[in-house]
Amino acid sequence: MPPNIYRPIFIWLLACAAVPCPARSTCEVIRDPHFRCGFSVLSPVHGRKAVVGKLAVEPNAEPIWQLAQWHSRFTIAGAEPGHPCPGTIRYSNSAKTVAVGDSNTANADLTLAIDSIREYNGRLRKEGEPWPHLLVEQAIDGCPTLAELARLDFHIEARLRYSVRIEPAGYSTGLHCAQVPFVLTVANVNPQSPGRGDFLWFVVPIYDDRRPHPAPHIAEDTADPSAKLIYNPGALAYTRESLHSGRWLTIDADLLPHIHKALETAWSRGYLPDSREPADYRITSTNLGWEAPGLNQSAIQVRNLSLLAAMNDAL
C-alpha cells in the first residue's frame, strides 16, 4: 500500500456562512487560480499555522494562497525573487523552487520543485518519520452545499518538468515516493448538526513517480491524529493520460459523483456518523503540490486551474 501522505493541515471555515452563487447558475470557487497574488509562506513546523513570510508576484497584492512547507529543513521564507525570463518570477533555495509565469507564456501558471534528496541528506526515510511537503492551499468559503450542486467541474493542465529518483539499499515503494495530489476537504459545516466540523479528504491524484496512473487509495489517514477517511478513486477515474509521458496532461472531470461516492463509502465504514445529509457538507479547502517521502528531485508545472460549481436548477 502507498503511504498515507494526503494529510495537509485541515483549513476550513466553520464560522463561514458560505455564499452560494448569487444570481448565477455557476461560479468559480477557487480564488486567484493563476497565482498572481503571491503566497503567504507558512512555518515548516507541522501543525503550526504561522505565516513567516510572503512571496510576492503582483505588487501590493494580498495573497490568497498559503504555501505549506511542512517538515522542510530549509524554509523558503526570505528568498529573493529572480527573473529567469520575461514574465516569470521565481523564488528558490537549496531544496525548493516556486515560480509563477504570466498567462499565455511557456511558464504559465505555477511551477513547484522539490529536492527531498537534499532534505534527507541522501538518507532514506524510515517508517514513521515525517516527510517534506511543498503545497499551495486555500480555504474555500463560496461553494454551495453538495445538495445544492448539479456539477463540480474540475479542470487542470499539468506537465512534469523533471523527475529524478534514487533508490539506495532499503528503498521501498510502500515508504518512498514523490507525488502530487489535488486535495479537497469535504466538511460538515451545519451549525445545527452534531457532526459539525467532521470531514474527509477527497483526492484527485495528479502524479506519482511509482506508476503512470496512481492507484486508488481508500483508507484511514492513520498518520494523522484526526484519523479521517482518505478517498482517492485513482487516476483512471479521471483520465487515461499520464505525466510520465512527458507531455501536458489535461483533466476535465465532474467531481460531484465521486464526492457523493466518497460520502457513501465514509458512512459505510463508520466515518461521519452524525450526519448523512448532503446538505450539511461543503467543499471547504483545497491544496495542491508535492509530498516527498522518497529521495527525489522533481518539478511540476500547472496552469488553468479551475473548480466550477454549477447549481441545481431544480432548487
KARAMO-V185495 format. One record per backbone hydrogen bond with DSSP energy under -1.0 kcal/mol. NH is the residue of the N-H (numbers start at 1). CO is the residue of the C=O. Records with the same first field share a line. If there is no record, write none. Layout:
BEGIN
NH = CO, CO
END
This chain:
BEGIN
5 = 3
14 = 12
16 = 13
18 = 16
19 = 141
22 = 20
24 = 21
27 = 309
29 = 307
35 = 32
39 = 55
40 = 65
41 = 53
42 = 67
43 = 50
48 = 45
50 = 48
52 = 41
55 = 39
58 = 36
61 = 58
66 = 137
67 = 40
68 = 135
71 = 44
72 = 69
79 = 76
82 = 90
88 = 85
89 = 100
90 = 82
91 = 98
93 = 96
97 = 113
98 = 91
99 = 111
100 = 89
101 = 109
102 = 87
105 = 102
108 = 105
110 = 302
111 = 99
112 = 300
113 = 97
114 = 298
115 = 95
116 = 296
117 = 296
119 = 115
120 = 116
122 = 117
123 = 120
129 = 126
133 = 70
134 = 290
135 = 68
136 = 288
137 = 66
138 = 286
140 = 284
146 = 281
150 = 310
151 = 310
153 = 308
154 = 253
155 = 306
156 = 251
157 = 303
158 = 249
159 = 301
161 = 299
162 = 299
164 = 297
166 = 295
171 = 168
175 = 172
176 = 172
179 = 291
180 = 207
182 = 204
183 = 287
184 = 202
185 = 285
186 = 200
187 = 282
188 = 198
189 = 280
193 = 190
196 = 193
197 = 188
198 = 195
200 = 186
201 = 229
202 = 184
203 = 231
204 = 182
206 = 180
207 = 180
209 = 178
211 = 208
217 = 232
219 = 230
221 = 228
222 = 220
224 = 221
227 = 224
230 = 219
231 = 201
232 = 217
235 = 214
237 = 234
238 = 235
239 = 235
245 = 242
246 = 243
249 = 158
251 = 156
253 = 154
255 = 152
259 = 255
260 = 256
261 = 257
262 = 258
263 = 259
264 = 260
265 = 261
266 = 262
267 = 263
268 = 264
269 = 265
270 = 267
271 = 266
275 = 272
280 = 277
281 = 278
282 = 187
284 = 185
286 = 138
287 = 183
288 = 136
289 = 181
290 = 134
291 = 179
292 = 132
294 = 177
297 = 164
298 = 114
299 = 162
300 = 112
301 = 159
302 = 110
303 = 157
306 = 155
308 = 153
309 = 27
310 = 151
311 = 25
312 = 148
315 = 312
END
